[in-house]
Amino acid sequence: MDSEIADLAAPPLRDRRLRVSRRLGTIGTLRSRATATDAARGSASRMLRDSIFRRMLLAADALAITAAFLLTMAVSSGSPQLMWAGIAGLPILLVGAKVSGLYDRDDALLRKTTLDEAPKLFQVATMCALGAWLTAGLIVSTSLDRHQVLFLWLALAVLLIVTRTLARAIALRVAPAERCLFIGDVASARTIRSKLTDHGGINANLVAHLDLDDVEPWSTDARSGAKLAEVRDLAQKLDIHRAIVAPRSADASEVLDLVRTLKAVGVRVSVLPRLLEAIGSSVEFDELDGVTVMAVRRFELARSSVVIKRSFDLVCASLGLLAVSPLLIAVMVAIKLDSHGSIFFRQLRVGRHGKRFHIVKFRTMVPDAEVLKDSLRHRNEAHDGLFKIADDPRITRVGRFLRKTALDEMPQLLNVLKGEMSLVGPRPLVVEEDRRVEGWHRRRLELTPGMTGHWQILGPTRVPLAEMVAIDYLYVANWSLWTDAKILMRTVPHVLRGRGS
């Protein structure tokens, strides 16, 4: 095998190229069935990492149900004997979480998140509360009434999410970083490397890159066994925890052989399926007498989904305006005292189906900011026609605070009430940016643009226009109300970390 390995992290191999040509002793071909010895050769750091996450989640669940019962007794003045029902409910919770895969999920994923498993956590909380209600009278002399059961259910569901979030945050800091081998082209490796940094829920390093562009497919000739043996040798030698594979061809047998080889030595595998770039992850799996078929959902939203999304926007935007109205008044006074000019800033944007509208924000720049733009163009940090400058001198003192806290975006709630914007949706582009969007990416305009979206919670890095519109396209293709709720919840910590600017 004549491929090159670029070690990106390990000190002995840094800044040099390693040509893989070593065989595994007398192994000339790869056996079709991996032995138990091969499967047991996982590294100590990988096993330690898995153990830390599992134990932290177990402790988090135990703490959640204990705290939920204590809160229920404190709020409802329940009998202390009910705590025995909580102790009896602990096995129900742990077994339910295990059956639902809530302790094994992190092993397969690079990004450890709690919001994505929230629906299953609500199911487990429901089962646990129901079990406590039915069995409390059998365990102790008193039982739970309807109000106590409802409070217990809500408290347990919330506490499971909170404690698991904290447990994962601690585990990510304590556990060793996941060592990743990327198998694919250089461009894909560069993209994955950027995604592994500065994103919450990830603690992984790309320690090596194996470029197979110049290698013949190993599944088509007798030499395939030797080539796979070299990949296995490399994974063991570099102590690889996970391999990220970007298939370079449509040959399924090539990918299958590679995945089987890596799994045989205990390496976890993540695959970049190119098909999902067009259809997204929201698919249904259909089984036809032993044959699995992937069904792709239709692109546009059903009328009922449009009504639900609009109703969600109206309710949340109305409540939001009422809640923050005193703060908005204080911001308006601060803008007036800080600099002359209007309080609001209006800019023409492209909305749903290409209809243009004026977006409303609090003014954060000096009144002649547009005139000064040309003199600052040499400091532009963005690409693809965008204009972004770190420490922009046109921003006022109050404006800098508003951008950092994302308070300058709050007047867009008025756009939401008018139906020009949604709480969550594709980014509303200015006319010049919209002209650069072509082809299928223009389908992003099928949905109303949003105040926030996937592009806003990606991290501190500037998202290029081409990547942004691709993200927006996939959001439209995979919309659900739960997706909107997750994005809104993830926007809050994003803003609190000062990344709203």
N, C-alpha and C positions, 0 to 999 in steps of 0.2 A: 504493500500500500504506500502510495507516494504522496500523501497529503501532508500539509504543514499545520503545525499547532502553534498558535500564538498564546503563550501564557500571559494573562493580564494581571495576575495578582501574586502568585507564589514567588518569593524573593529569589530562589535558586534559578528560576527560568525567566525572570523578568528581562526585558530589553533584548531578547534574542529569539530566534526561530528554532523550533525543534522538529526535525523530520522523523516521522514515525516509520520505522522499518523493522522493529524488533518483534520477534515472534514469541508466543507464550510457550517457552520450552520446546517440547516435542509436538505441540498442538499444530497440526497443519490444516485441519478443517474443524468447523464448529459443529458439535453434536446437536442434533435436532431437539434434544430434550435436556434442559439444564438440570444439573444435579443439585441435591439438597445442600451440598457443601458450597457451591457457587452462590446459591440464594442466601446463605447465612453469612456472607462475607461483607456485610454492611459495616461501615466505619463506626468507631465508638462515638465520634462527634455527632453523626447523624442520629444514632440511637438515643444519645443524650438529649438532642434537640427535640425529638419526638416525645420523649418522656416528660420533658419540662412543660410542653404545651398541654399534654393530656392531664398531668397532675394539676396544673394551674386551672384548667377548665373544671376538673372535678371539685377542686376547692371552691371555685367561684359558684358552682351550682349548689354545693352544700351551704355556703354562706347565704346565698339568695333565698333558699327555702326557709332557713332558720330565721333570717331577718324578716321575711314575709309573715311568718306566724307570730313573731314578737310584735310586729306593727299591728297585725290584726287584733291581737289581744289588748294592746295598748289603746287603740282607737275605739274598740267596741267594749272595753272593760270585760273581756272574756275571762273564763276560768283559766288559771295557770295550767290546769290539767290538759288543756288543748295543745300544749307543747308536745305532749306525747303523740298526739296525732301528727304533728309536724315531723317528729322523729320517724314515725311509721311511713310518712309520705316521702321521706328521703329516698328509700329504695325505688319507689315508683318513679320519682323524678330521674334518678340516675339510669335506671333501666330504660325508661322512655327516651332519654337523650341518646343512649347508646344505640337503641334500635333505630332511631331516626338518623344515625350517622353523625351526630353532633360532636363526637370525640375523635372521629376518624377523618373528618373533613379537612382539617388543617394539614394532614399528611400529604394530601394530593395537591394542595394549592400553594402557589407562590405568595399570593396576597392574602393575608389573614384578616378577615373582616367579620364583624358581628351582625351588621345590618342585613346582610344577605341571608342570614339564617334566622332572622326575626320571625318569619311565618311559622317555622318549625318550633321555635321557642314558645310562641303563643299556643301551639297545639299541645306541647308538653305541659305548659302551665295550666291549660284547660283540663287535661287528663289528671294532673296532680290535684287541682282544686276539687274536681269531681270525686276523685278517690277519697280525699279527706272528708268531704261532705257525707259520702256514703258509709265510711268506716269509722268516723269519729265516735259515734254512739256505741260502737262495738268495743272500742279500745278504752274509752273513758266514760264516766257517767254522764257527761254533758255532750252536746253536739253543736255544730255550727248552724246558724240560721242563714237565710238567703242573703242578707246584707253582708254578713261576715264572709260568706263564700265569694260574693262578688268582689269585695275588697281584697280578699286573699288572692283571687285570680289576677286582678289588676296589679297588685303589689308584686306578685311573683313574676309576672311577665316583664314588668319594668326592671325589677332587680336582676333578673337573668340577663337582660341586655346590658345593664350597667356593669354588673360584676364580671361578665365575660369580656366586655370591652377593656376593663382595667386589667384583667388577668392576661389578655393577649398583649397589652401594652407592656406589662412587666416581663412576660415571656420573651417578647421580641428584643428586649434590652439584655436579658440574662442569657438566653440561648445563643450558641455559636451561630455565626452567619452561615447561611446555606451556600454551599460551593456548587456553582453551576457550570456546565460545559455546554456551549452552543454549537450545534451542528447545522451548518447552513451557509448561505452566502454572506459576504462582508456587509452589504447594505442592511440586511435583516439583523445581523449581529450588532451593528451600530444602533439600530432602533431599540433593540431589547436592552442593550446596556444603558441607554438613556432612561428607559422605563423602570429599571431596577433602582434608580437613585431618586431621592427626594420625593418619594411617594409613600404615604402612610400604609402601614400594614405589611411592609416588605422589608426583610433583612436578608438580602442575598447578594452574592458577588459573582460576577462572570469571570471565572478564573482561567478559562481556556476557550479557544475558538477553533473548531475543526471545519475547514472549508473543503467540501467534497465536490466542488464544481468541476475539477479536472479528473475526477475518478469515475470509471465506468460503473454502472449499477451493479452491485454485488449479488443481486438476486437472479442474475441472468446467466451465470457461468459457474464453472467448478471452483473458481478462485474466491467465491463469495465467503466461504467459511473462513479463509485466512484473513480476509479484510475485516470481517466481524470480530475475529479473535483479537485483532489489533485495537479495535475500538474498545473491547472489553478490557484489554490490557491497560489502555490509557485511562479508562475510568477508575480502575483500581489503583494505578500508580499515582494519580493526582488527587485521590480521595474525593471523588466527585459524589455529591449528594443527589443532584438532579441534572438531567440532560434536557435541553430545550431544542427541539428538532423543527427545522423549517424545511419541509419536503421540497425538493427541487424538480420533481417530476410527478406525473400522475400514476406511476407504477406503485400500486398498493403493496405488492409483495416486498419491494425494497424497504419501505417504511416499516412494515410488519416485522421483517427480519431484524432490523436495527432496534426496534422497540423491545422485542423479545430478548435480544442479547443484553441490553442495558438492564432490563428488569431481572434477568437471571443473576446478576451480580448485586442486586439490591439497590440499583439506581432508579430513582423516580423519573418519570418521563412526562414532559409537557410538549405538546405538538401545536404548531401554528398552522391551523387549517386555512388555506387561502380562500376556501368557499365562504367562510364566515365574514370576509371582508365585504361581501356583497349582500348577504342575507342576515348577518348578525347572529346572535346566540339564541334568539327566541324561536326555537323550532320544536316541532313535535315528532317523537319517534314512534313509528308505526311498525308493527311486526306482522309480516305476511308468511305464516307457516315456517318460521325459522329464519326468514330473511328480514333484516332490519332496514326500513325505509325512512329517510328523513323528510318530513313534510314541512314545507316552507309556508309560513303564514302570508296572507295578502299584505300589501304594502300600506294601503290607505286605512284610516280609522273608520270603523263602523259609525253610523249615526248615533247610536246609543253611547259609544265611547266618546264622541265629540261632546255630547250633552253632559256626560259625567265629568269630563275634563274642564269644561266651561263652568259647571256648577262648583267644582272644587276651587277654581280660581276666584269666583265671585265671593264665596264664603270666606276663604282665607284672606283675600285682599281687603275685604270690608273689615274683618276683625283686626287685621294688621294695622290698617289706617287708624282705627279707633284706639288701639293699644299704644301706638307711637306718636299720636298727634301732639302731645305736649313736647316731646323731643323734637319733632319737626318744626314747631314754632320756635324753639330755642335755636335751632340751626339757622333758620331764616334770619333771626335777629343777629346772630354771629356773623353771617355773610355780609349783611348790610354794614355792620360796624367795622369789618375788616377791610373792605375795599368798595369802591364805587362800582356801579353797574347793576344789572338785574340779578334777582335772586336765583332764577331758574335758567337753565341752559337747554335750548331746543336744537335738535339736529335731525335732519332728514334720514330715515332708515328705510330698508326694504322689508316688508312684512309678508304675511301669508299670501300665496299665489302672486307674489310680485307687487302687491299693493303697497304704496309708499305712505309713510306716516311720520310724524314728528315725535321722537322720543324725548321725554322730560327727565332732566336730572337737576340736582343742585349745582350751581356754578362753582367750579373749583379752580378756574384759571382767571388771569387778568382779562379785562374786556377785549384787549387787542391781541389775544392769543393767536388767532388765525393769521394775523399780519406778521407775527414773529416766527411763524412756522418755517418759512423758507430759510431764514438765517440760522436755524437749528437743524436743518436737514442732514448736515454732515455728522451729527451725533445719533442719527437714527439707529436703533438696535434691532428693529424688527425686519422681517423679510416679506417677500411676496406683495409688495406695495403697501404694507401696513406702516404706521408711524408710531413708534414707542421709544421714549427716552427715560432712562432712570434719572431721578432727581431733576425732573423737568423744571427749569427756572420760571416757567410761566405759571406754575401752580402757586396759589396763595397759601398763607399760613393755615387758615381755616380749611382750605381746600385739601391740603396735605393730610390733615386729620380725617376729613370726610372720606377721602379715597382709601386711607388705611383701614378704616372701620366699615367701608362700603355704605356709609350713610348717604353718600351722594346718589345712590341708586334708588333710594326709597320713594321719590316722587313717581317712579315708574309704576307704582301701584295704581296711579290714576290711569295710566295706559292700559293696565290690566282690567280695570273696571269698565273702560270704554271698549274693550274687546280687541284692541290693537296689539296687545301683548298677553302672554301667559306667564304664570309664575315660573314654570319650567318649560324650556323649549330650545330650539336652535337659536344661535346668536343672531340678533338683528344687525345685519351688515349695513354699512354706509353704501351709497350708490356706487362709488368707485370700486369698493371691494366686491360688491355683488356682480359687477361686470366681469370679474375674473373667474367666477364660478361657472363651470360648463358641464355639459353632459348629464349623467345620472345624478351628480351631486346637487343639481338644481331641484331634485325631488325633496330636498330638505325644506323647501317652501310649502310642502303639503301641510305642515303644522304651523300654528301661530308662534312667532319668536318669543323667547322667554327671558325673564330677568336673570335666571341662572340656568346652568346646564352642565353637561359632562365636561365641557371645555373649561368651565370656571373652577372646577374642583380637582383638576389634574395635578396641581402643584405649582411651585413658584416659577417654573420655566415658561417662557413665552411659547404658545402653541402656534406653529406656522399655519397660514391660511388653508393650505391644501389638506393638512391633517385635521384642522378644525371642521371643515365642511364634510369630511369623511365621517367624523364622529357624529356630527349632526344628522347625516343620512342614516346611520345605524340607529340613532335614537328614534327617528321617525319610524324606521322599519320594525322596531321592537318595543313600541310604546306600551306602557301599562300604568295604571294609577299608582301601583306600588313602586314603580321606577321613579315617578315624580316625587313620591314621599321620601324615598331614599336620597335622592339628589338634594331635596330641601334640607333634610337632616344633616347631610354631609357638608352642605354649604355653611352651616352655623359654625362648626369648628374651623373650617377653612378661613372664615372671616375673623374669628377670634384669634387666630394665629397671626393676624396682620397681613394676610395675603389677598385682601380685597382690592388692593391697588393694581 
